[in-house]
């Protein structure tokens, strides 16, 4: 089952609500990393839409009218951005885990939500 943008926005809002509840949203590293992750998710959505509209392959015409077939560049960029987003989530989880030293309950609740164990 595909996740739509509304579901993603709802989940992001819930993560921020938990962060606010535990006064984590003011942590510079949490807030900038979370913002970066949301931007990456938006980019992924746009790239996916582009390659679905254009198809998996594109052709490039050369001077003599010959066409060569290539993988749609949106797919390549999607894969790169996916890798970056996965790394960003890893960083976000490390930031939250490091919060355990100062607030075990906040870190636990955020991690449970991100890992899908808390709805």
N, C-alpha and C positions, 0 to 999 in steps of 0.2 A: 504494500500500500504506500503510495507516494505521500510525502508530507508537503502540504501547501504552505504558501508564504504566511497565511494567517496563523497556522499552527506554530510556525517558527517564531513569528512575532510574539505570540502568546507565551511561548516557552521562554523567550528572551526576557519578556516583561516579568515573568515569574522569577527568573534568576535574579533580576535586578531588585525585585521586591524582597527576596530573601537576603540579598546583599545589604539592602537598606535596613532591614530588620536588625541585622547584626552589625550595622555601621561599618560595613566592608566597602561599600561603593565609593567611599572617600579615599580608599587606598589607591594611590597613583598608579601602581603597577597593575592592580586588578582592573581599574576603570579604563586605562589606556589599552590593555590587552583585550578586554572584553569588547571595547569599541572597535578595535582592529579586526577581531573575529567577526563581528556583525557586518563590517564592510566586506570582508572576504566572502561571507555568505551571500551578500547582495551581488557581488561580482560573479559568483558561481551561478546564481540564478539567471543573470543576464547572458552569460556565456552559454548556458544550457539552452536558453530560449533561442539564441542565435544559431547554434548548430542544429537544433531541431527544425528551425525554419529553412535553413540553407541545405541541410543534409550533411552526412558524414564526410562527403568528399566535395571538393571544389575543383574547377578546372581553370587553368591559366593559359591564355592564348599568347603565343609568341609572334614575332614580326611576320613570319611567313604563313601565319594563320594556323599553325599546328597548335593543338591543345594537349596539355599534359594534365593528368589527374593527380590531385594531392589530397591528403587528409585535411579536413577543415581545420584551419588554425585555431578556431574557437575550442576544439577538442584538446589540442595541445595546451592551450592556456588554461582550460578547465582543469586538466590534470595537474599542472603546476600550482594553480591556486588551491586545489584540493589538498595537495601536499603541504602547502603553506598554512592552510586553515587547520589541518590536523596537528601541525607543529604548534600553532597558536593555542589550540585547545590543551595540548600537553603542557605548555607554559602556564596557561590559566590554572590548570589543575595543580601544578607545582606551587603556584602562588597561594592557592587556597590551602594546600597541605601545609605550607610554611606558616599559615595563620594558626594552625593548631596549637603552636606554642603560646599564643596569646588568647585564643578563643576556640577551644575544642568544639563546642556546640555549633558555632557559626560555620566552621570548616566542614564539619560532618554533614550539616544540612545542605550546604551548597554542593558538596561532592555527591551526596545521595541524589539530589535533583538532577545534576548534570549526567550522572550515570544511569538515570532512568529508574532508580529504585524508590523515588519519592514522587508522588503525583500530586 
